[in-house]
Amino acid sequence: MSMNRLPLHLAVLFSKTEQIEVLVNAGANVNSLDYHGAAPLVTQVSQSMYTCSMEEGSAAHNSFVRRLKYLSDIGAEIKTSDH
């Protein structure tokens, strides 16, 4: 695992929508915590600080929103550990 992150966290971090879906369909835990203690949805939300400058309606913005909605729709929770 790169940077002590699970494959799903890396797919989220690097905005790989198709890989996120493949990993989830293969049984990846959408609420697993990485070494920061963050679930994949937290990782996705944290990316929002980088997307704030995206123009609403742009391809990058739409892709970000689609990933966020997908993770939320499949039951991903916004959770972290206290460490």
Secondary structure as GFF3:
##gff-version 3
##sequence-region A 1 83
A	DSSP	three_ten_helix	2	4	.	.	.	ID=ss1
A	DSSP	alpha_helix	7	13	.	.	.	ID=ss2
A	DSSP	alpha_helix	17	25	.	.	.	ID=ss3
A	DSSP	alpha_helix	40	46	.	.	.	ID=ss4
A	DSSP	alpha_helix	48	51	.	.	.	ID=ss5
A	DSSP	alpha_helix	59	73	.	.	.	ID=ss6
###
